[in-house]
Amino acid sequence: MKFLYVLRHGESEPSNYEGDFQRVLTSFGKNQVQFLAERLAKRELNFDKILCSTAKRTKQTCDYILKEIPVDKVAYKDNLYECDLMELIEELQRVEKDVEHLLLVGHNPGVSALVSYLSGEFFLSMSPGDLVILSLEIDKWNFLSQDIAIILDILR
């Protein structure tokens, strides 16, 4: 069994002259992900690995999680920014077999499409700062496919 935690970055500033990639979390977004990180720590959740987009707001979101839950393996991936569903699936399928608890920190519409695809739920729209916890009845990440996951919880 594998567990996938899909986190959409916290609320971020609107685009400006620096562009979308450089957008940062708002004060509300920082508080939002700090509160989420504390909730996860109280649940005593641990992650074997984190995959995170290299955009500024996702890295900031990941930093708040790491302050509360230390993780040895953190991979910042350029291809997780503005990727589509199939690119997300392919990235997840490359995760090492020994990783049982994986946190993905990314962007919409990709993260919402991923959760919907894996769970078979009608399009679930994740808001900034939402975390969806999925259980997967698979032994290896490369077995990921449609309708294979069960949504255990949605934290907002």
Stockholm file with secondary structure:
# STOCKHOLM 1.0

chainA/1-156         MKFLYVLRHGESEPSNYEGDFQRVLTSFGKNQVQFLAERLAKRELNFDKILCSTAKRTKQTCDYILKEIPVDKVAYKDNLYECDLMELIEELQRVEKDVEHLLLVGHNPGVSALVSYLSGEFFLSMSPGDLVILSLEIDKWNFLSQDIAIILDILR
#=GR chainA/1-156 SS CEEEEEEECCCBCCCCTTCGGGCCBCHHHHHHHHHHHHHHHHTTCCCSEEEEESSHHHHHHHHHHHHHSCCSEEEEEGGGTTCCHHHHHHHHHTSCTTCCEEEEEECTTHHHHHHHHHHCCSCCCCCTTCEEEEEECCSSGGGCCTTCEEEEEEEC
#=GC SS_cons         CEEEEEEECCCBCCCCTTCGGGCCBCHHHHHHHHHHHHHHHHTTCCCSEEEEESSHHHHHHHHHHHHHSCCSEEEEEGGGTTCCHHHHHHHHHTSCTTCCEEEEEECTTHHHHHHHHHHCCSCCCCCTTCEEEEEECCSSGGGCCTTCEEEEEEEC
//
